[in-house]
Amino acid sequence: MSGGRPTKYETRFCSLVVEYMADGSSLTSFAADIDVARSTINEWMAEHPEFSEACARAKAKCAAWWEKTNRTLAASGTGNAGACKLGLTNMAGEDWREKSEVSHNVTEEMAEWLGSR
């Protein structure tokens, strides 16, 4: 038997988190809505595979909301594009992060020269 406070986790949170985040809300906001800390959400994801999967689906719905909002802003020329960009990079970073790639090529001669210094 483990000590400590009993968990507040309920299986119904799986469907609730997906529904909650479908309007662009975050996991942190969901945590606040159900009166737990954001770190508790992380613990539940680690302990309950079904909740982890639900959170992944919820994040996808959240990202979709931000994408649709961004397309609406782009088409209408209204709203706050900066706020939408922030939402996309934070909620859908794999698809929307800004990245730059740098490639370094070192010739054998250069490597020898660097090694001799």
C-alpha positions in Angstrom: 0.0 0.0 0.0 1.4 3.4 -1.0 1.2 6.4 1.3 0.2 9.9 0.5 -2.9 11.6 -0.6 -5.4 9.6 -2.8 -5.4 10.5 -6.4 -8.0 12.7 -7.9 -7.7 10.9 -11.2 -10.9 9.8 -12.8 -11.3 7.9 -16.1 -13.8 10.5 -17.3 -10.9 13.0 -17.5 -9.9 11.2 -20.7 -13.0 12.4 -22.6 -13.1 15.7 -20.8 -9.5 16.7 -21.7 -10.2 16.1 -25.4 -13.4 18.1 -25.3 -11.8 20.9 -23.2 -8.7 21.4 -25.5 -10.7 21.4 -28.7 -11.2 25.1 -28.4 -7.5 25.9 -28.3 -7.1 25.7 -24.5 -4.0 24.2 -22.9 -3.4 21.3 -20.5 -2.5 23.9 -17.9 -5.9 25.5 -18.3 -7.5 22.0 -18.1 -5.6 21.3 -14.9 -6.9 24.6 -13.4 -10.4 23.8 -14.4 -10.4 20.5 -12.6 -8.5 22.0 -9.7 -5.2 20.2 -9.9 -1.6 21.3 -10.6 -0.1 21.0 -14.1 2.4 18.6 -12.6 -0.4 16.3 -11.6 -1.5 16.1 -15.2 2.1 15.0 -16.1 1.9 12.3 -13.3 -1.4 11.0 -14.6 0.0 10.8 -18.1 2.9 8.7 -16.8 0.6 6.5 -14.7 -2.4 6.1 -16.9 -1.7 5.2 -20.6 -5.3 5.9 -21.5 -5.0 9.4 -20.2 -1.7 9.9 -21.9 -3.4 8.9 -25.2 -6.3 11.2 -24.5 -3.9 14.1 -23.9 -2.2 13.4 -27.2 -5.5 13.6 -29.0 -6.4 16.7 -27.0 -3.2 18.4 -28.1 -3.9 17.5 -31.7 -7.4 19.1 -31.4 -5.9 22.1 -29.8 -3.3 22.5 -32.6 -6.1 22.1 -35.2 -8.0 25.0 -33.5 -5.0 27.2 -33.6 -4.4 26.4 -37.3 -8.0 27.1 -38.2 -7.8 30.4 -36.3 -4.6 31.3 -38.0 -6.1 30.6 -41.5 -9.1 32.7 -40.6 -6.9 35.6 -39.5 -4.8 35.3 -42.7 -7.9 35.3 -44.9 -9.6 38.2 -43.2 -6.6 40.3 -42.3 -8.0 40.8 -38.8 -7.1 39.7 -35.3 -3.7 39.3 -33.7 -1.4 37.3 -35.8 1.3 37.4 -33.2 -0.9 35.8 -30.6 -1.9 33.1 -33.1 1.7 32.5 -34.0 2.6 32.1 -30.3 -0.3 29.6 -29.9 0.8 27.6 -32.9 4.5 27.4 -31.9 3.6 26.4 -28.3 0.7 24.0 -29.1 2.0 22.5 -32.4 5.7 23.1 -32.2 6.6 20.0 -34.3 4.8 21.5 -37.2 5.1 25.2 -36.6 8.4 25.9 -34.9 10.8 28.3 -36.6 14.0 26.5 -37.3 17.3 27.1 -39.0 19.7 24.5 -40.0 23.4 24.9 -40.2 25.7 22.5 -42.0 29.4 22.3 -41.3 31.7 20.5 -43.6 35.3 20.0 -42.6 37.8 18.7 -45.1 40.5 16.3 -44.1 43.1 18.9 -44.5 41.2 21.3 -42.2 40.7 18.6 -39.6 44.5 17.9 -39.6 45.3 21.6 -39.3 42.8 22.0 -36.4 44.3 18.9 -34.7 47.8 20.3 -35.0 47.0 23.5 -33.2 
